[in-house]
Amino acid sequence: MSDLYLKLVNTPVGKTAAQSLGLPSPAPLKRLKRVDQPFIEGNVLVGAGPGAKAAATVGSILGASPATLLHASGQPSLADSALTGNKAKAVDLTSEVEGKFSALIFDATGLKGPQDLRALYDFFHPTIRKLAANGRVLVIGQDPHTCRKAPQAAAQQALEGFVRSVAKEVGKKGSTANLLWMAPNADNQLDSSVRFFLSARSAYVSGQVVRIGKADVAKASNPVAPLAGKVALVTGASRGIGAAIAETLARDGATVIGLDIPAVMADLQNVTDAIKGKALACDITDEKAPKMIADFIAKETGGVDLVIHNAGITRDKTLGNMPEHFWDMTIAVNLTAEELIDEELMHRELLRNNGRIVCISSISGIAGNFGQTNYACAKSGVIGYVEAMAKQLKNGITINAIAPGFIETQMTAAMPFTIREAGRRMNSLSQGGLPVDVAEAIGWYCSPASAGVNGNVVRVCGQSLIGK
Ligand SMILES: NC(=O)c1ccc[n+]([C@@H]2O[C@H](COP(=O)([O-])OP(=O)(O)OC[C@H]3O[C@@H](n4cnc5c(N)ncnc54)[C@H](O)[C@@H]3O)[C@@H](O)[C@H]2O)c1
């Protein structure tokens, strides 16, 4: 579904008309063009508050990119910015800052109390207006749940409000701001998340907070095809977000088993043929489905590494008008089936060590939505399932969820015009996302280097105003 307004408003006449009428002026988002594209280019400025623990790691991650590395200087509160490494050139923030930055990164891991928050102001106040269009703001803090003292937890929690507000301020230029909360000594797990959030892959992800825990260090052996040798199961793969997930995981090297209902087999076959994958016709609500899927995997690939529960349906009606089968079907497809499939795959030891399970929730599951008691109930249940399973899974297996906002698919094309337009514009980037935006986020979860990313619910919603 194309967004005509986005195209019009980016013509010279459209831009002037939108400005004079006070209409939103969404900036075109730069998405990944080539798989071997550097994750960041241009000038990247790193700042660090007192006691910074991640700056050296960030410096070495950026050292693998062609970006020009710079570090903040001049303010006593930013003295630790020099930990970024001796390859970084100092930029004095007490005098006029020249040029534009493609990214501003701030290491807040050492902030011990509210008095230390001044370092955020000292770093961002002179630089935020120098952030280029489609720029990236990334703040790294310590997970408040791991802070022993209340002032430290307060300072670390404060980062969430700060980053979410920055995201709202920079969104009109197509820029994003996100926060990584790491566990103590988990800086060796930052690599895949720093790369993702600085890159064009996260174009539609903004205002998000990701928890990064301790895990064994794992790196993708092939940076262009990080999923080489992995087998992925993608449900609902014949169209929309599912087709984009299948294509993206295949692009990253995985062998994909695409699954969908028998009625859409021809479409599914088109998707899987194009990526040299395998097609499985199956209704996931069929009571024989978990066994059928497990048998197929056992026979065709001998196991699976990545399980992506994408299939979903909406059956909207206000609760008093909702027929029984709307309720039952929506819960069965969006929630129950995922749990039963995982149970069978694990019971038969088909989910391999260091596997990844990714579930699709929705912002409706976070905020609720009129006429969607059934859907929001199921998508909220997905979050509960992910959070509980993340604590139980062993052998390096992780589970995370994506909660998409308004994504341009057949599901959203079927919405009434006014609701569709509102969904598109009511976010910090003033536009809908594309299926590939969800798929890229799933690629990041699935990376072998994302072992420390577990139990998260990341919204791919352009920081939708709906929900928190
Ligand atoms: N499009 C959005 O804006 C949006 C927003 C939030 C969440 N989501 C979620 O993202 C996922 C994909 O959404 P989409 O927009 O691509 O939807 P879509 O309707 O275009 O595709 C869903 C796919 O799931 C398949 N499916 C449905 N029931 C199935 C069953 N019983 N067994 C097997 N396959 C089944 C369908 O045939 C279809 O191919 C869904 O879980 C949806 O709830 C989408």
The ligand as an SDF file (V2000), in Angstrom:
LIG
                    3D

 44 48  0  0  0  0  0  0  0  0999 V2000
    0.2060   -4.8450    9.5780 N   0  0  0  0  0  0  0  0  0  0  0  0
    0.2540   -4.2440   10.7560 C   0  0  0  0  0  0  0  0  0  0  0  0
    0.2130   -3.0180   10.8150 O   0  0  0  0  0  0  0  0  0  0  0  0
    0.4370   -5.0330   12.0140 C   0  0  0  0  0  0  0  0  0  0  0  0
    0.4490   -4.3320   13.2290 C   0  0  0  0  0  0  0  0  0  0  0  0
    0.6280   -5.0410   14.4020 C   0  0  0  0  0  0  0  0  0  0  0  0
    0.8190   -6.4070   14.3820 C   0  0  0  0  0  0  0  0  0  0  0  0
    0.7780   -7.0830   13.2060 N   0  0  0  0  0  0  0  0  0  0  0  0
    0.9800   -8.5260   13.2500 C   0  0  0  0  0  0  0  0  0  0  0  0
    1.9890   -8.9020   12.3210 O   0  0  0  0  0  0  0  0  0  0  0  0
    1.7070  -10.1980   11.8080 C   0  0  0  0  0  0  0  0  0  0  0  0
    1.6420  -10.1680   10.3010 C   0  0  0  0  0  0  0  0  0  0  0  0
    0.6670   -9.2320    9.9070 O   0  0  0  0  0  0  0  0  0  0  0  0
    0.3520   -8.8280    8.3900 P   0  0  0  0  0  0  0  0  0  0  0  0
   -0.0880   -7.4240    8.4150 O   0  0  0  0  0  0  0  0  0  0  0  0
    1.4650   -9.2430    7.5220 O   0  0  0  0  0  0  0  0  0  0  0  0
   -0.9550   -9.7260    8.1680 O   0  0  0  0  0  0  0  0  0  0  0  0
   -1.4930  -10.4470    6.8480 P   0  0  0  0  0  0  0  0  0  0  0  0
   -2.9480  -10.6700    7.0960 O   0  0  0  0  0  0  0  0  0  0  0  0
   -1.0840   -9.7060    5.6280 O   0  0  0  0  0  0  0  0  0  0  0  0
   -0.7020  -11.8290    6.9070 O   0  0  0  0  0  0  0  0  0  0  0  0
   -0.9430  -12.7900    7.9300 C   0  0  0  0  0  0  0  0  0  0  0  0
   -0.5850  -14.1540    7.3770 C   0  0  0  0  0  0  0  0  0  0  0  0
   -0.8900  -15.1260    8.3930 O   0  0  0  0  0  0  0  0  0  0  0  0
   -1.5410  -16.2190    7.7510 C   0  0  0  0  0  0  0  0  0  0  0  0
   -2.4010  -16.9520    8.6760 N   0  0  0  0  0  0  0  0  0  0  0  0
   -3.5580  -16.5060    9.2430 C   0  0  0  0  0  0  0  0  0  0  0  0
   -4.1160  -17.4910    9.9520 N   0  0  0  0  0  0  0  0  0  0  0  0
   -3.3120  -18.5810    9.8500 C   0  0  0  0  0  0  0  0  0  0  0  0
   -3.3890  -19.9040   10.3380 C   0  0  0  0  0  0  0  0  0  0  0  0
   -4.4120  -20.3090   11.1120 N   0  0  0  0  0  0  0  0  0  0  0  0
   -2.3930  -20.7600   10.0280 N   0  0  0  0  0  0  0  0  0  0  0  0
   -1.3540  -20.3710    9.2570 C   0  0  0  0  0  0  0  0  0  0  0  0
   -1.2390  -19.1270    8.7430 N   0  0  0  0  0  0  0  0  0  0  0  0
   -2.2130  -18.2470    9.0380 C   0  0  0  0  0  0  0  0  0  0  0  0
   -2.3720  -15.5670    6.6500 C   0  0  0  0  0  0  0  0  0  0  0  0
   -2.7680  -16.4890    5.6620 O   0  0  0  0  0  0  0  0  0  0  0  0
   -1.4040  -14.5030    6.1430 C   0  0  0  0  0  0  0  0  0  0  0  0
   -0.5570  -15.0010    5.1430 O   0  0  0  0  0  0  0  0  0  0  0  0
    0.4110  -10.6410   12.4760 C   0  0  0  0  0  0  0  0  0  0  0  0
    0.7130  -11.4080   13.6260 O   0  0  0  0  0  0  0  0  0  0  0  0
   -0.2340   -9.3350   12.8590 C   0  0  0  0  0  0  0  0  0  0  0  0
   -1.1460   -9.4990   13.9320 O   0  0  0  0  0  0  0  0  0  0  0  0
    0.5950   -6.4280   12.0130 C   0  0  0  0  0  0  0  0  0  0  0  0
  1  2  1  0
  2  3  2  0
  2  4  1  0
  4  5  1  0
  4 44  2  0
  5  6  2  0
  6  7  1  0
  7  8  2  0
  8  9  1  0
  8 44  1  0
  9 10  1  0
  9 42  1  0
 10 11  1  0
 11 12  1  0
 11 40  1  0
 12 13  1  0
 13 14  1  0
 14 15  2  0
 14 16  1  0
 14 17  1  0
 17 18  1  0
 18 19  2  0
 18 20  1  0
 18 21  1  0
 21 22  1  0
 22 23  1  0
 23 24  1  0
 23 38  1  0
 24 25  1  0
 25 26  1  0
 25 36  1  0
 26 27  1  0
 26 35  1  0
 27 28  2  0
 28 29  1  0
 29 30  1  0
 29 35  2  0
 30 31  1  0
 30 32  2  0
 32 33  1  0
 33 34  2  0
 34 35  1  0
 36 37  1  0
 36 38  1  0
 38 39  1  0
 40 41  1  0
 40 42  1  0
 42 43  1  0
M  CHG  2   8   1  16  -1
M  END
$$$$
